[in-house]
Amino acid sequence: MSEATIRIITAAEAFPMRRYLLRPMLPGAASRYDGDDHPDAVHLGAFFDLGSGEELVGVASFLPRTADGEVSRRVYQLQGIVILPAVRNTGIGTTLAEHGITLLFERGARSVWCNGRTPAGPFYERLGFRPVGSEFITPGTGPHYRFVRDLS
Ligand SMILES: CC(C)(COP(=O)(O)OP(=O)(O)OC[C@H]1O[C@@H](n2cnc3c(N)ncnc32)[C@H](O)[C@@H]1OP(=O)(O)O)[C@@H](O)C(=O)NCCC(=O)NCCS
């Protein structure tokens, strides 16, 4: 468990980290996700003191929809999880994802899925996600797998 503090944030607060760390080669619009403003969407920030006060070091968004794009409160897509490079591999990403999954489970969600970058596969599998189907390429962000974690 990392020592980061996890708090609800807005999609606008998550945007700069998505934009500059996840999709720097794509237009800014690519870092605004369908469903960002849905009332059941959950955006989380990880806050950590790097030496000059607490700051945002990680973001993750959970959007209420199935892989077919249907809005659902039982199935959420994890999208846009990213941690500041200086603090990766210290457990913050795991803490952030687990916090979101626990919160969604308490709200009635029973499954979380994501289109996870292939290099992040071990991270998702350690979190209890399993890959489903074949690897696919997303323009601008490379090879991915669909990962699913059942919560029931
Ligand atoms: C993928 C990502 C979100 C993971 O976040 P993170 O904070 O680095 O993740 P964690 O530290 O919780 O776990 C990562 C690894 O660190 C290890 N780790 C966890 N706590 C640790 C600790 N206290 N000390 C050392 N290593 C630790 C874990 O074993 C884990 O190993 P794994 O890759 O084999 O699963 C982050 O690396 C990132 O932002 N990557 C670039 C963006 C990206 O690819 N996002 C996913 C888009 S699909």
PDBQT file of the ligand as one rigid body, heavy atoms in Angstrom, charges set to zero:
ROOT
HETATM    1  C1  LIG A 201       0.873   1.544 -15.473  1.00  0.00    +0.000 C 
HETATM    2  C2  LIG A 201       0.986   2.553 -14.324  1.00  0.00    +0.000 C 
HETATM    3  C3  LIG A 201      -0.312   3.346 -14.204  1.00  0.00    +0.000 C 
HETATM    4  C4  LIG A 201       1.211   1.751 -13.027  1.00  0.00    +0.000 C 
HETATM    5  O1  LIG A 201       1.304   2.679 -11.962  1.00  0.00    +0.000 OA
HETATM    6  P1  LIG A 201       2.426   2.469 -10.820  1.00  0.00    +0.000 P 
HETATM    7  O2  LIG A 201       2.165   3.424  -9.730  1.00  0.00    +0.000 OA
HETATM    8  O3  LIG A 201       3.766   2.496 -11.448  1.00  0.00    +0.000 OA
HETATM    9  O4  LIG A 201       2.025   0.995 -10.367  1.00  0.00    +0.000 OA
HETATM   10  P2  LIG A 201       2.488   0.217  -9.052  1.00  0.00    +0.000 P 
HETATM   11  O5  LIG A 201       3.707   0.848  -8.481  1.00  0.00    +0.000 OA
HETATM   12  O6  LIG A 201       1.314   0.061  -8.194  1.00  0.00    +0.000 OA
HETATM   13  O7  LIG A 201       2.823  -1.180  -9.676  1.00  0.00    +0.000 OA
HETATM   14  C5  LIG A 201       3.773  -1.260 -10.730  1.00  0.00    +0.000 C 
HETATM   15  C6  LIG A 201       4.842  -2.219 -10.370  1.00  0.00    +0.000 C 
HETATM   16  O8  LIG A 201       5.550  -1.712  -9.275  1.00  0.00    +0.000 OA
HETATM   17  C7  LIG A 201       5.730  -2.742  -8.324  1.00  0.00    +0.000 C 
HETATM   18  N1  LIG A 201       5.602  -2.147  -6.982  1.00  0.00    +0.000 N 
HETATM   19  C8  LIG A 201       4.456  -1.915  -6.312  1.00  0.00    +0.000 A 
HETATM   20  N2  LIG A 201       4.737  -1.367  -5.115  1.00  0.00    +0.000 NA
HETATM   21  C9  LIG A 201       6.071  -1.259  -5.045  1.00  0.00    +0.000 A 
HETATM   22  C10 LIG A 201       6.953  -0.750  -4.088  1.00  0.00    +0.000 A 
HETATM   23  N3  LIG A 201       6.509  -0.262  -2.911  1.00  0.00    +0.000 N 
HETATM   24  N4  LIG A 201       8.265  -0.751  -4.362  1.00  0.00    +0.000 NA
HETATM   25  C11 LIG A 201       8.731  -1.243  -5.536  1.00  0.00    +0.000 A 
HETATM   26  N5  LIG A 201       7.922  -1.726  -6.504  1.00  0.00    +0.000 NA
HETATM   27  C12 LIG A 201       6.620  -1.736  -6.259  1.00  0.00    +0.000 A 
HETATM   28  C13 LIG A 201       4.642  -3.734  -8.532  1.00  0.00    +0.000 C 
HETATM   29  O9  LIG A 201       5.124  -5.019  -8.243  1.00  0.00    +0.000 OA
HETATM   30  C14 LIG A 201       4.294  -3.550  -9.970  1.00  0.00    +0.000 C 
HETATM   31  O10 LIG A 201       4.950  -4.527 -10.737  1.00  0.00    +0.000 OA
HETATM   32  P3  LIG A 201       4.207  -5.134 -12.021  1.00  0.00    +0.000 P 
HETATM   33  O11 LIG A 201       4.427  -4.143 -13.132  1.00  0.00    +0.000 OA
HETATM   34  O12 LIG A 201       4.927  -6.390 -12.261  1.00  0.00    +0.000 OA
HETATM   35  O13 LIG A 201       2.756  -5.289 -11.686  1.00  0.00    +0.000 OA
HETATM   36  C15 LIG A 201       2.201   3.499 -14.491  1.00  0.00    +0.000 C 
HETATM   37  O14 LIG A 201       3.373   2.737 -14.668  1.00  0.00    +0.000 OA
HETATM   38  C16 LIG A 201       2.072   4.459 -15.666  1.00  0.00    +0.000 C 
HETATM   39  O15 LIG A 201       1.589   5.578 -15.503  1.00  0.00    +0.000 OA
HETATM   40  N6  LIG A 201       2.513   4.018 -16.849  1.00  0.00    +0.000 N 
HETATM   41  C17 LIG A 201       2.480   4.840 -18.034  1.00  0.00    +0.000 C 
HETATM   42  C18 LIG A 201       1.049   5.088 -18.487  1.00  0.00    +0.000 C 
HETATM   43  C19 LIG A 201       0.321   3.809 -18.779  1.00  0.00    +0.000 C 
HETATM   44  O16 LIG A 201       0.821   2.913 -19.441  1.00  0.00    +0.000 OA
HETATM   45  N7  LIG A 201      -0.926   3.756 -18.267  1.00  0.00    +0.000 N 
HETATM   46  C20 LIG A 201      -1.781   2.631 -18.522  1.00  0.00    +0.000 C 
HETATM   47  C21 LIG A 201      -2.566   2.950 -19.744  1.00  0.00    +0.000 C 
HETATM   48  S1  LIG A 201      -3.439   1.497 -20.292  1.00  0.00    +0.000 SA
ENDROOT
TORSDOF 0
